[in-house]
Amino acid sequence: MESGSQPASTTERSTHRFAELVGVVIALLTLTVPLAVIAHYSGGAQFSQPVSGVLSRPNR
C-alpha cells in the first residue's frame, strides 16, 4: 500500500471476502463432487459373469 493511498472501504473488503468465500466453495465442490459421483456409480455396479459350460435345455 502506498503512503498516499486511502485504505480500502468496508464495502470493498466485504466484496473481497465474499469473492474469496465463493472461490473456496467452488474449489471444495471441484474436489468433492467428482469423488462422490465416482463412488455413487462404482459402488453398485455388478457385472454379470459369462456363463461357462453348456446351458441347460428344457426337456421336450
C-alpha positions, 0 to 999 in steps of 0.5 A: 500500500502506498503512503498516499493511498486511502485504505480500502472501504468496508464495502470493498473488503466485504466484496473481497471476502465474499469473492474469496468465500465463493472461490473456496466453495467452488474449489471444495465442490471441484474436489468433492463432487467428482469423488462422490459421483465416482463412488455413487456409480462404482459402488453398485455396479455388478457385472454379470459373469459369462456363463461357462459350460453348456446351458441347460435345455428344457426337456421336450 
